[in-house]
Amino acid sequence: MSDLSDDGFLDGRLRIAQPRGGFRSGADAVMLAAACPAEGGQAVLELGCGAGVASLCLGWRVPDLRLAGLESQADYADLARRNAAANGIRMQVLTGDVARPPSELRAQAFDHVIANPPYFLGGTAAPDGGRALARQEATPLAAWIDAGLRRLRPGGVLTLIQRADRLDAMLAAMSDRAGSVAILPIAGRAGRDAGRVILQARKGARGPLRLLAPFVMHREPAHAGDREDLTDAAAAVLRKGLPLTNLFTKVS
């Protein structure tokens, strides 16, 4: 993989090499990292880590994590290793399929699993093979969730970002294996339907489902040219690397 761009995340605090014509992570990966409630000393696995953006944003925010990533495409896995080294963040990256993880990964257990599974069930695939594999669902969403729950320790936390219209599939896939589910809708603008959701669940828990207030990304009611119009909350996450974890904390 040679035609790469040097992209700044968290206002340039992280420098990430990504393929110009392949799959490129953006705001969703940063939001996923911000929602993960990992603490120093814990172990975190990212399924489908791509070039490593979500894991490295999390590793930048929370020092002393044991980070691991699983990526099916060898060139992206290698890119994630290189990005981790370039940013001085330790991360083990394994190459393998989510539905058939390598034995080295099956021998490990984690406090947290994060994932941004492919969004699209059908339609025209992207001309770049790497981008198509990252965006078009080949492995069912239920298999991603099963893999995440299998790798979690009892009481461990699964955090996913996905299209809002896949929420029913995510909930069905967890069955009775995880609970205390919290769902954060992400709306592009105030008054608009949520296009994304972040779902968080705890393995083996039995708490009730909570639907949180929507998180709004943009300030203006409609797109107004190329100028950035992030809300203060969105800018704090995407530019400063602040967490979203407080939104998932239950207030008594």
N, C-alpha and C positions, 0 to 999 in steps of 0.2 A: 504494500500500500504506500504509494509514493506521492500522490497529489493531495497534500494535506494543508489545511489552514491552521493557524495558531489563534485559538479563540480564547477570549478572556471571560471568565465566569466570576461572579461575586465582585463585580467592578475591578476585574483584573487580578484579584487575589489568587486565583487559580488560572494557570495557562494550560489549555487542553488542545492537543492536536486531534483534529477530526478530518475525515475524508471530505473533500469539496463536493464530490458527486454522490457520496453514499449516505448512510443514515447519520444524522446529526442531532445530538441531544440539545434540548433547549430548556424552556421554563419548567416543563413537566418534571424533568429530572431534578431540578433545583428544589421544586416544591416537595417532591417525594423525600428528598434528603432532609428538608426542614421539618417534615412531619414525624420523622423517626425519633422516638424518645430514648435513644441509646445514651448510655453514660460511660464515662471512662472506665476501661478495664473489661467492658463487655465485648461479645463477639457478634458481628453483623455480617450476614450473607446477602448479596444482591444477585438475584436471578436475572439473567439476560443483561449483563452489565455494560455491554457495548464498549465504548471507549473509556468507561469508568466515571462519567461525570457525576452521577448521583452519589456513588460511594465516596468519591474524593471531596465533594461538597460536604458530606457528612463528616469525613475524616478531618477536614479543615476546621469545622465547627467544634468537634468533640475530640480532643487529643486522647491518645492512648487507647484507641479501639483496635480490636483484632478484626480487620476487614478482609472479606473474601468475596470473590465474584465468580460467577459461572457464565460463560459465554459460548454459544454454539459455533460462532465463526472465528476461526483461528486468527485471522488478520486483525479482527477487532479485539480479541483477547490479548494479542501482542501489543496492540496500541494502548490498551488499558494498563498493561504492565509498564510501558514506557511513560505514560502520563503520570502514573503513581510515582515512579522514580524521579521524574522531572520536577514534581511538586514536593518531594521529600515526605511522602505519605506511604507507609507500609501497607501493601495490599497483596494478598495471594489471589491470583487469577487462574482459574482452571478452565480448560476447554472441554465442552461436553454439552449434551442435550438435557434440557430441563426434565423431560420425561424419563431419561435414562442417565442420571448423573454418574460421574466416575466414582469408583470405589473410594478414592481419597476423600471425596466430599461426603459420601454416605457414612464415613466413619466419624464425622464431626457433628456437633450440635451447637446451636446458636441461640443467643438471647433475642435476636431480632432478625427477621427476614424482610427485605424490601424488594419491590419489583414494579416495573412499568411494562406489563405484557403488551404484545402487539394489539393495536386497536381495531383493525379492520378484518371483518369476516370474509369479504369478497371484494368485487370490483376489479379494476385494472391494476395490475401489479406495477410497481415502480420499475423503470428500465434498469436501474442499478440493482444487481442481485442482492447485495448487502442491505440496501435500503428496503427492498421488498421483503426480505426475511424478517427484518426488524419491525415492519409495519403490518404485514399480512399474517393473520393467525394461521399457523400450521399446526402447532401443538395447542390443543384445546385449553381454554382459560381454566377449566376445572383441573387440568393436569398441572398448571402453574401453581394453583392454590394447594393442591395435594403435595407437590414437591416442597413448597414453603412450610407447610405444617409438619411434614415429616422431619424437616431439618431443625425445627424449633424444639427447644427444651420445654418441658411442662411450664406453663405460665408465660412463655415467650410471646413476643408481639409480632404480628404480621401486618405490614403496611403496604398498601397497593395504591397506585394511581391508575385510573382507567376511565373510559368514556362513561358518561352518566347512564346511557342506555344499556350498559352491561351490568348494572348494579344487581339486577335480579339473578343473573348468572353467577356473580360472585357470592351472593348470599346463599344460593342453592348449593354451591360447591363446598361451602364450609360445613353444611349440615349441622351435626351436633358436636363437631370436633373443636370448635372455637366459639367464643361468645364475648360478651361485653363489647359488642361492635359499636364503633363510632364512625359516622359518615359525615365528611366535610364536603358539601357541594362547592364547586368552583365555577363562578359565573364570570363571563368576560366583562360584563357591564351591569350596573344596577338595574333591576327590573327585567333582566334577561334570564332565560332558562339556564341552568347549569350545564355546561358542556362536558365537564370532568367531575369526578368525585375522588376523594382520597378516603379509602376505607382502612380502618385499623381494628384489629381483633386480637384477642388474647387466647392462646391455645389452652383448651380445657376449662375456660371460664364459663360462667352461666349467667352473667349479668345481662340486663335488658339492652336492647338496641337504642342508640341515641342518634338523632338526626340534628346536626349542629347548624347554626346560622350560616348562610352562604358567605364565602370569601369572594370578594369582588376584586378583579384584577385591574380594571381601567377606570379612570376618574370620569371621563367625558361620556355623555349618553350615546355617542356614535363615533365612529372612526373619523378623525380630523387630520388627515395627512400623515406625514412621516414622523412627526414629533412624538416623543414618548409621553404618554399620559397615564402612567401607572398610579394607582392609589398609593397613599403613604404606606399602607400595610404591605402591599405587593412589592414596593420598592425596598422596604426593609428586608424582605426575604430574598429577593432576586439580586439586589445590589450589595446589601450589607451582610447577608448570610445569617440573619436572625431566624430563630426557630419558629415553627408553628405549633410546637408541642403544647403550649399553654391553652390552645383552643380545644385540645382533646382532653384536658384535665377536667374531671367532673367537679363542679362547684356545688357544695352541699348547702 
